[in-house]
Amino acid sequence: MKNALTSLPWKRLYRIGKPFWVSEKRTSAILHLVAVLGLLSANAWVMVYMNSTAGHFMTAIEQRNDADFRHYLMMSALLILAVTPLQVFYGYLRTRLALMWRTWLSSSLFAGYFANNAYYKLLRNKDVDNPDQRMTQDVDSFCNSSVGLFISILDSVVNVTMMFGVLWAISPMLTGGVIAYSIIGSLIVVWIGRALVRLQFQQSKTEADLRFGLAEVRREAEAIAFYRGEEIARTQSNGRLGKVIATLLEVAGVYRNIQLFTTPYNMLVGLIPAAIMAPIYFQHEISFGTITMATMAFGAIFNGATLLIGQFGGITNYTAVINRLGSFIESLDAAGVEQLPPGKYIEVHDGETITFDRATVMTPDLAKLLVNELTVSVPPGQSLLVTGPDGAGKTALLRVIAGMWNAGSGRLIRPPSEHLMFLTQNPYLPPTTLREAICYPGIDLCPDDERLMQVLRMVNLNDLAQRSGGLDTVQNWHDMLSLSEQQRLCIARIIQHNPKYVVIDEATSALEPEAEHLFYTLLRTLGTTIVSAGNGVALPKYHTQILELAGDGSWRTYPASTYKPREFK
């Protein structure tokens, strides 16, 4: 298996990292980086002086030289004062740079995720799990690790370079020894920990699956309570937890093996310089302080040359994060490109009607025919009810109108998106204020309070503003409202926006007959063009024509005045 360095996905790293450094933030980012490198270099120079001062300080103690002792004690204190702001602001600017990068990268991923219906298309991509984690936690880890590893490498290079001369002047043999010792140790650690990249990737996935499952329980708490499904929910949660623990135990086993090697390996670092330099000291060829200088220089070179050992866990996690982010970005790119072969997609054209022209509708994977060569038109001000058995393709037609599906052939003429609104089977009411819930998605174009209260009265939600604490109090509407009230609040949204075209997917199923009648009557009064999907026995009378899907791809249209509603299995 490849080790952490050779398996590092360099192309993906370049793809993720480059855009920020050529973006509009590049000037600020480069200034931060230059400042960090300047502080890093200054810190390295101070550390060289501290090494020399420590050597003289120890020699003064050994020789019982009070004057030199006081002098180098004062010098050491001054150097500590000098290095403190360098290290503090070095760390602070590193953090600012990582946060700047994270802000830009997450915003960039959000833009791609919410473009071209990518967030919807990724639901069918089983290789991309937990996109929320990838755009937040993984981005944070990537930016911090990128800055941290890059600076650590430069820090190591600077320290090794500057301390190399110090140690070489003391003992060329000791210098060669530390280089050889570092290389051999690094190779052994890479071999022992070769499985960590795979395990880190697996750990991220299992942890995210556990969190997602628990969030799903919270979201569906009422349904679970009605079904008394606590035992199943607990069993599933324990199963996900078991996968997390199993992965963590594998990771712990690898780290155990690494530590069995690195513990004595690192402890020997303090003995090697003394073992080599002490015989020379015993022969009075060097001072006692020289041993201190050699030990400090040896340790500095060792720490720099064994960066891979010290950062091995971070590097393997970094590799896993790069793969997760890289595959996610590749999926976003693919979502914006037409994936269907020529002749296997429905052509969409703007117009003033909703018209299917010999349109064949298939599932996105082209595996199943839903509707064959459909030809039907809904002129402005008219209405169409799509009915038929479950699985016949009713919702699929609405998805085609929305631009979410386009597998098949033929043509669709539809109005521009700004004139078209949808009412979905499951009301979409995210936690927000009542004002924003009514005005969604055009929350920047909300009318005055009186108009909003008028809209609420039109859907028989007269007291909702009072119950929810006013128009500007954030509420969790799914917890607060019944399904009927949720559907009425979504209808209020339609009334507020007054679009020319409305597409309704069984969005009145929980309404009382009087409320459903009022809604459709209001739409007809406004001259709204309607396409509905549903099997309610009262629905045909609110439409001018009926499209009945058979479920085998065939279909028939009827004038609503002659259609006899029937029950579908």
CORKACOR-V621970 format. One line per field, one symbol per residue. burial: 1 if it has 24 or more other C-alpha atoms within 12 Angstrom, else 0. Layout:
# CORKACOR-V621970
burial->???
This chain:
# CORKACOR-V621970
burial->00111011100110011001100000001001101110111111111111111111111100000000100110110010001001100110111111111111110111011000111011000001111111111111111111111111111111111111011101100110111011001111111111111111111111111100100000000000000000001000100110110011001001100110110011001101110110000000001111111111111111111111111111111111111111111111101000000001111100001111101111110000111111111111111111111011111111111111111111111110001111111011100111111111000000000001101101111001100100100010110000111111111111111111111111111010001100110111000111111111011111111111111010111001000010000
